[in-house]
């Protein structure tokens, strides 16, 4: 079967691949929210590949503010959401 996940579900990619290998079709799209707070998406604990060991990028949020009329990022990444301070 054909499986598809949205960019906000990247933290579930292993689960989706495992189910796909079993022959199951998985479709997970949209944003995960709880009590109005955005859940899921890229984790800050994922390993990062750096070309320059002297430079570090510290993300504090994900998504966008939906202000650019020409841009499709808002459809791909979803609303702006902050990472919890303890993860930063």
LOZA-140119 format. One line per 8 residues: number of its first residue (from 1); for each residue x, y, z of N, C-alpha, C. Coordinates in Angstrom, 1 decimal. Each point is the difference from the previous one (the first is absolute). Last residue first. Example, Ala and Ser with C-alpha at 12.3 -4.5 7.8 and 13.67 -1.06 7.14 Angstrom:
2
2 = 12.8,-2.2,7.1,0.9,1.1,0.0,-0.8,1.1,0.8 | 0.3,-5.7,-0.1,-0.9,1.2,0.0,0.9,1.2,0.0
***
This chain:
88
88 = 14.7,23.3,24.6,1.0,0.9,-0.6,1.3,0.0,0.8 | -3.8,-2.4,1.5,0.6,-0.6,-1.1,1.0,0.8,-0.7 | -2.5,1.7,3.7,0.9,-1.1,0.4,0.6,-0.8,-1.1 | -3.2,3.6,-0.9,1.3,0.5,0.5,0.9,-1.2,0.4 | -3.8,-0.9,-3.7,0.1,0.2,1.5,1.4,0.4,0.4 | -1.7,1.4,-4.9,0.4,-1.2,0.7,0.0,0.3,1.5 | -3.4,2.5,-3.5,1.3,0.0,0.7,0.3,-1.3,0.6 | -2.9,1.6,-4.6,-0.1,-0.6,1.3,1.4,0.0,0.7
80 = -3.2,1.9,-4.6,1.2,0.2,0.8,-0.3,-0.7,1.4 | -2.7,-2.0,-4.2,0.1,1.2,0.8,1.3,0.1,0.8 | 0.3,-3.1,-4.3,-1.1,0.3,0.9,0.3,1.3,0.8 | 2.5,-2.5,-3.8,0.4,0.0,1.4,-1.0,0.3,1.0 | -1.0,-0.2,-4.7,0.8,-1.1,0.3,0.4,-0.1,1.4 | -2.6,3.6,-1.7,-0.7,-1.2,-0.2,0.8,-1.2,0.3 | 2.0,4.2,0.3,-1.1,0.0,1.0,-0.8,-1.3,-0.2 | 3.3,1.1,-3.2,0.6,-0.6,1.3,-1.1,-0.1,1.0
72 = -0.2,1.9,-4.5,-0.8,-1.2,0.3,0.6,-0.7,1.3 | -0.1,5.4,-2.3,0.7,-1.1,0.6,-0.9,-1.2,0.3 | -1.0,4.7,-1.6,0.6,-0.8,-1.0,0.5,-1.4,0.4 | -1.8,3.5,3.0,-1.1,-0.4,-0.9,0.5,-1.0,-1.1 | 1.8,1.1,5.1,0.4,0.1,-1.3,-1.0,-0.6,-1.0 | -0.5,-0.1,4.8,-0.1,1.3,-0.4,0.5,0.2,-1.5 | -0.3,-3.8,3.7,-1.0,0.1,-1.1,-0.1,1.4,-0.5 | 3.1,-1.9,3.4,-1.1,0.9,0.4,-1.0,0.2,-1.0
64 = 3.2,-4.6,0.9,0.0,1.3,-0.5,-1.1,0.9,0.5 | 3.2,-4.8,1.4,-1.2,0.5,-0.7,0.2,1.4,-0.5 | 2.5,-1.8,4.4,-0.2,-0.7,-1.3,-1.3,0.6,-0.6 | 4.1,1.3,4.1,-1.4,-0.2,-0.4,0.0,-0.7,-1.3 | 4.0,1.0,2.3,-0.9,0.2,1.1,-1.4,-0.2,-0.3 | 5.4,-1.6,-1.7,-1.4,0.3,-0.3,-0.8,0.2,1.2 | 5.3,0.4,-1.1,-0.9,-0.4,1.1,-1.4,0.4,-0.4 | 5.1,-1.1,-2.4,-1.3,0.7,-0.2,-0.9,-0.5,1.1
56 = 5.6,0.3,-0.7,-1.1,-0.7,0.5,-1.3,0.8,-0.2 | 5.7,-0.3,-1.4,-1.3,0.6,-0.2,-1.1,-0.9,0.5 | 4.6,-1.3,-0.2,0.0,1.3,0.8,-1.3,0.7,-0.1 | 1.2,-4.1,-2.4,-0.2,-0.2,1.4,0.0,1.2,0.9 | -1.4,-0.9,-5.3,0.9,0.8,0.8,-0.2,-0.2,1.5 | -2.7,-2.3,-3.0,1.2,0.1,-0.9,1.1,0.7,0.8 | -4.2,-3.1,2.0,0.6,1.4,-0.1,1.2,-0.1,-0.9 | -4.7,-2.9,1.4,1.3,-0.1,-0.7,0.4,1.4,-0.2
48 = -3.3,-2.4,3.9,0.2,1.0,-1.0,1.4,-0.2,-0.7 | -4.0,-3.0,3.1,1.4,0.4,-0.3,0.0,1.0,-1.1 | -4.2,-0.1,3.3,0.5,-0.7,-1.1,1.4,0.4,-0.3 | -2.9,1.9,3.4,1.0,-1.0,0.4,0.5,-0.8,-1.2 | -3.5,3.4,-0.2,1.3,0.7,0.2,1.1,-1.1,0.4 | -4.4,-1.0,-3.1,0.5,0.0,1.4,1.3,0.7,0.1 | -4.3,0.4,-3.7,1.4,-0.3,0.3,0.4,0.1,1.4 | -5.1,-0.8,-0.6,0.9,0.8,-0.9,1.4,-0.5,0.3
40 = -4.2,0.0,3.7,0.7,-0.8,-1.2,0.9,0.9,-0.7 | -4.0,2.4,2.5,0.7,-1.1,0.4,0.7,-0.6,-1.3 | -2.5,4.9,1.9,0.5,-0.8,-1.1,0.8,-1.2,0.6 | -4.0,2.6,2.6,1.4,0.0,-0.1,0.4,-1.0,-1.1 | -4.5,0.8,1.8,0.4,1.1,-0.8,1.5,0.1,-0.3 | -2.0,-3.7,2.4,-0.3,1.2,0.7,0.6,1.2,-0.7 | 1.6,-3.6,-2.5,-0.6,-0.4,1.2,-0.1,1.3,0.8 | 1.2,-1.9,-5.4,-0.2,1.0,1.0,-0.6,-0.6,1.2
32 = 2.3,-1.1,-5.3,-0.4,-0.6,1.3,0.0,1.2,1.0 | -0.7,0.0,-5.6,0.8,0.4,1.2,-0.6,-0.7,1.2 | -0.1,-1.8,-5.4,-0.5,1.0,1.0,0.9,0.2,1.1 | -0.3,-4.8,-2.5,0.2,1.4,-0.4,-0.6,0.9,1.0 | 1.1,-5.5,-1.2,-0.1,0.9,1.1,0.4,1.4,-0.4 | -1.0,-5.3,-1.8,-0.2,1.4,-0.5,-0.2,0.8,1.3 | 1.6,-5.4,-1.7,-0.1,1.0,1.0,-0.2,1.4,-0.6 | -0.3,-5.7,-1.2,0.0,1.4,-0.5,-0.3,0.9,1.2
24 = 2.3,-5.2,-0.1,-1.1,0.9,0.4,0.2,1.4,-0.7 | 3.1,-3.9,-0.1,-1.0,0.0,-1.0,-1.2,0.9,0.3 | 4.2,-0.7,2.5,-0.9,-1.1,0.3,-1.2,0.0,-1.1 | 3.2,3.5,-0.1,0.7,-1.3,-0.3,-0.8,-1.2,0.3 | -1.7,4.3,1.1,0.0,-0.2,-1.5,0.7,-1.3,-0.4 | 0.0,1.3,4.6,-1.4,-0.4,-0.4,0.0,-0.3,-1.6 | 4.0,1.8,1.8,-0.2,-1.4,0.6,-1.4,-0.5,-0.5 | 1.0,4.5,-1.0,0.8,-1.0,-0.8,-0.2,-1.4,0.4
16 = -2.0,3.4,2.6,-0.7,-0.1,-1.3,0.8,-1.0,-0.9 | 1.8,1.0,4.2,-1.3,-0.7,0.2,-0.6,-0.3,-1.4 | 3.7,2.8,0.2,0.4,-1.4,0.2,-1.2,-0.9,0.1 | -0.6,4.7,-0.4,0.4,-0.6,-1.2,0.4,-1.4,0.2 | -1.7,3.7,3.0,-0.6,-1.3,-0.1,0.4,-0.8,-1.2 | 1.3,4.6,1.1,0.4,-0.8,1.2,-0.6,-1.4,-0.1 | -1.1,3.3,-3.2,1.4,-0.5,-0.3,0.4,-0.9,1.2 | -4.2,2.6,-1.1,0.0,-1.3,0.5,1.4,-0.7,-0.1
8 = -1.4,4.3,-1.8,-0.1,0.1,1.5,0.0,-1.3,0.6 | 0.2,0.4,-4.7,1.3,0.5,0.6,-0.2,0.2,1.5 | -3.0,-3.7,-2.4,0.2,1.4,-0.2,1.3,0.4,0.7 | -1.2,-4.9,-2.3,0.0,0.7,1.3,0.2,1.5,-0.3 | -1.4,-5.1,-2.6,0.4,1.4,-0.1,-0.2,0.6,1.4 | 0.1,-5.1,-3.1,-0.2,0.8,1.2,0.5,1.4,-0.2 | -1.7,-4.7,-3.0,0.7,1.3,0.0,-0.3,0.8,1.3 | 0.2,-5.6,-1.0,-0.8,1.2,0.0,0.9,1.3,0.0
***
